[in-house]
Amino acid sequence: MADIVLKVVAEAFIKGRDIMDTGVAMVGLEGDNAFCGDCGREMMHQVPIRTMLVNMLYRCSCGALNEVPKDS
């Protein structure tokens, strides 16, 4: 599994996508560790974010909207 720094997305580019607030942190059973592209906080731990088939945005507690980079 990998550590992934998510890409910050400006509010103007939401384009109707769903936004998930990760709260303090999301914890899964097996997968990647995802970090906010703005503040660097670990937003998700052991979550299979690269294999999810949704084009979702993830809101960090700092307020930044993040997406999985296309090259991850």
C-alpha positions in Angstrom: 0.0 0.0 0.0 1.1 3.6 -0.6 1.1 7.1 0.9 -0.8 9.4 -1.4 -0.8 13.2 -1.2 -4.2 14.3 -2.6 -4.6 17.2 -5.0 -6.4 20.3 -3.8 -9.4 21.4 -5.9 -10.7 24.9 -6.0 -14.5 25.4 -5.2 -15.0 26.5 -8.8 -14.1 23.0 -10.1 -16.5 21.0 -7.9 -18.8 20.4 -11.0 -21.6 18.6 -9.1 -19.3 16.0 -7.5 -20.2 14.6 -4.1 -18.1 15.8 -1.2 -17.2 13.5 1.7 -16.1 15.1 4.9 -13.4 12.9 6.4 -13.8 14.3 9.9 -10.9 13.5 12.2 -9.8 10.6 10.0 -11.3 7.7 8.1 -9.8 4.3 8.9 -10.2 1.2 6.7 -9.0 -2.4 6.8 -6.5 -2.5 3.9 -5.4 0.2 1.4 -3.6 3.4 1.1 -2.9 6.4 3.4 -4.2 9.6 2.0 -2.9 13.1 3.0 -4.4 16.5 2.5 -2.7 18.4 -0.4 -3.0 21.7 1.6 -2.2 21.0 5.2 -0.6 17.6 5.0 -2.9 15.9 7.6 -3.5 12.2 7.2 -7.2 12.1 6.2 -7.5 8.4 5.5 -5.6 5.4 6.9 -5.6 2.0 5.2 -8.4 3.0 2.8 -8.5 1.6 -0.8 -8.9 5.0 -2.3 -7.1 4.3 -5.6 -9.6 1.4 -6.4 -12.8 3.3 -5.6 -14.9 3.8 -8.7 -16.3 7.2 -7.7 -15.2 10.7 -8.7 -15.6 12.1 -5.2 -14.0 15.0 -3.4 -12.8 14.7 0.2 -13.0 17.7 2.6 -10.2 17.9 5.1 -10.7 19.4 8.6 -8.6 22.4 7.4 -11.4 23.1 4.8 -9.5 22.1 1.7 -11.2 20.0 -1.0 -9.1 17.2 -2.3 -9.2 14.6 -5.0 -7.1 11.5 -5.9 -4.5 12.6 -8.4 -4.9 11.0 -11.8 -1.3 9.6 -11.7 -1.7 7.7 -8.4 
